[in-house]
Amino acid sequence: MTKRRRSWSVAEAKAHLSDVIERARSEGPQEIARRGRRAAVVVSAEEWDRKVRRKGSLVDFLAASPLRGSSLQIKRLKDRPRKVDL
């Protein structure tokens, strides 16, 4: 069994872009390095969609807060806005 490549130089990634994309789809994220340092990561569209999908609304987030029902009192400051010279 051979170990699959997960890191590519920029030149290798350019020359083998189809392979980079296919391996991102079948094996997971593929790193691209520039001058020996990690510069980018190629992921499948499905994985990207999973990462950026919203996980509920702001209302759901606030309703699940551990501070809900804690009787925490927040008071608004009555200070005047500071003067700014433009």
C-alpha beads as a LAMMPS data file, in Angstrom:
LAMMPS data file: protein, C-alpha beads

86 atoms
85 bonds

1 atom types
1 bond types

-500.0 500.0 xlo xhi
-500.0 500.0 ylo yhi
-500.0 500.0 zlo zhi

Masses

1 110.0

Atoms # bond

1 1 1 0.000 0.000 0.000
2 1 1 1.466 3.360 -0.996
3 1 1 1.090 6.509 1.025
4 1 1 -0.950 9.176 -0.775
5 1 1 0.438 12.665 -1.204
6 1 1 -1.266 15.406 0.800
7 1 1 1.303 18.164 0.275
8 1 1 2.263 19.709 -3.058
9 1 1 4.621 22.460 -4.152
10 1 1 3.010 25.220 -6.206
11 1 1 4.709 23.927 -9.371
12 1 1 3.514 20.358 -8.709
13 1 1 -0.022 21.549 -7.968
14 1 1 -0.113 23.541 -11.215
15 1 1 1.171 20.594 -13.230
16 1 1 -1.212 18.109 -11.584
17 1 1 -4.257 20.249 -10.764
18 1 1 -6.730 17.532 -11.730
19 1 1 -4.973 15.089 -9.376
20 1 1 -4.979 17.651 -6.549
21 1 1 -8.718 18.199 -6.982
22 1 1 -9.513 14.486 -7.241
23 1 1 -7.467 13.673 -4.147
24 1 1 -9.128 16.502 -2.227
25 1 1 -12.470 14.877 -3.092
26 1 1 -11.437 11.299 -2.305
27 1 1 -8.790 11.625 0.436
28 1 1 -9.313 14.979 2.107
29 1 1 -7.565 18.356 2.197
30 1 1 -4.462 18.817 0.020
31 1 1 -1.823 21.344 1.117
32 1 1 0.066 23.534 -1.325
33 1 1 3.410 24.915 -0.183
34 1 1 5.255 27.958 -1.476
35 1 1 8.960 28.209 -0.648
36 1 1 8.589 25.300 1.763
37 1 1 5.801 26.913 3.805
38 1 1 2.142 25.991 3.723
39 1 1 0.358 28.581 1.571
40 1 1 -3.038 27.108 0.675
41 1 1 -5.282 24.121 1.224
42 1 1 -7.559 22.609 -1.432
43 1 1 -10.723 20.961 -0.115
44 1 1 -13.676 19.388 -1.894
45 1 1 -16.766 21.505 -2.501
46 1 1 -18.761 19.157 -0.245
47 1 1 -16.338 19.639 2.647
48 1 1 -16.307 23.411 2.132
49 1 1 -20.118 23.484 2.205
50 1 1 -20.109 21.531 5.484
51 1 1 -17.602 23.937 7.043
52 1 1 -19.437 27.136 6.115
53 1 1 -23.007 25.950 6.653
54 1 1 -24.826 28.021 9.236
55 1 1 -25.599 26.014 12.344
56 1 1 -28.757 27.740 13.549
57 1 1 -29.888 31.328 13.897
58 1 1 -28.804 34.074 16.268
59 1 1 -32.001 33.430 18.216
60 1 1 -31.030 29.753 18.644
61 1 1 -27.539 30.763 19.765
62 1 1 -28.821 33.215 22.363
63 1 1 -31.482 30.766 23.580
64 1 1 -28.760 28.157 24.194
65 1 1 -26.553 30.586 26.140
66 1 1 -25.419 29.368 29.559
67 1 1 -26.209 32.888 30.841
68 1 1 -29.884 32.525 30.015
69 1 1 -31.873 32.605 33.225
70 1 1 -28.859 33.714 35.273
71 1 1 -30.490 37.068 36.189
72 1 1 -27.472 38.879 34.776
73 1 1 -28.184 42.621 34.780
74 1 1 -26.581 44.716 32.066
75 1 1 -26.825 48.487 32.290
76 1 1 -26.180 50.842 29.438
77 1 1 -23.619 53.556 30.111
78 1 1 -25.039 57.076 30.048
79 1 1 -21.756 58.692 28.956
80 1 1 -21.890 61.195 26.150
81 1 1 -20.059 60.447 22.911
82 1 1 -16.547 61.801 22.838
83 1 1 -15.680 64.683 20.542
84 1 1 -13.665 63.786 17.474
85 1 1 -11.797 66.268 15.293
86 1 1 -11.967 65.356 11.641

Bonds

1 1 1 2
2 1 2 3
3 1 3 4
4 1 4 5
5 1 5 6
6 1 6 7
7 1 7 8
8 1 8 9
9 1 9 10
10 1 10 11
11 1 11 12
12 1 12 13
13 1 13 14
14 1 14 15
15 1 15 16
16 1 16 17
17 1 17 18
18 1 18 19
19 1 19 20
20 1 20 21
21 1 21 22
22 1 22 23
23 1 23 24
24 1 24 25
25 1 25 26
26 1 26 27
27 1 27 28
28 1 28 29
29 1 29 30
30 1 30 31
31 1 31 32
32 1 32 33
33 1 33 34
34 1 34 35
35 1 35 36
36 1 36 37
37 1 37 38
38 1 38 39
39 1 39 40
40 1 40 41
41 1 41 42
42 1 42 43
43 1 43 44
44 1 44 45
45 1 45 46
46 1 46 47
47 1 47 48
48 1 48 49
49 1 49 50
50 1 50 51
51 1 51 52
52 1 52 53
53 1 53 54
54 1 54 55
55 1 55 56
56 1 56 57
57 1 57 58
58 1 58 59
59 1 59 60
60 1 60 61
61 1 61 62
62 1 62 63
63 1 63 64
64 1 64 65
65 1 65 66
66 1 66 67
67 1 67 68
68 1 68 69
69 1 69 70
70 1 70 71
71 1 71 72
72 1 72 73
73 1 73 74
74 1 74 75
75 1 75 76
76 1 76 77
77 1 77 78
78 1 78 79
79 1 79 80
80 1 80 81
81 1 81 82
82 1 82 83
83 1 83 84
84 1 84 85
85 1 85 86
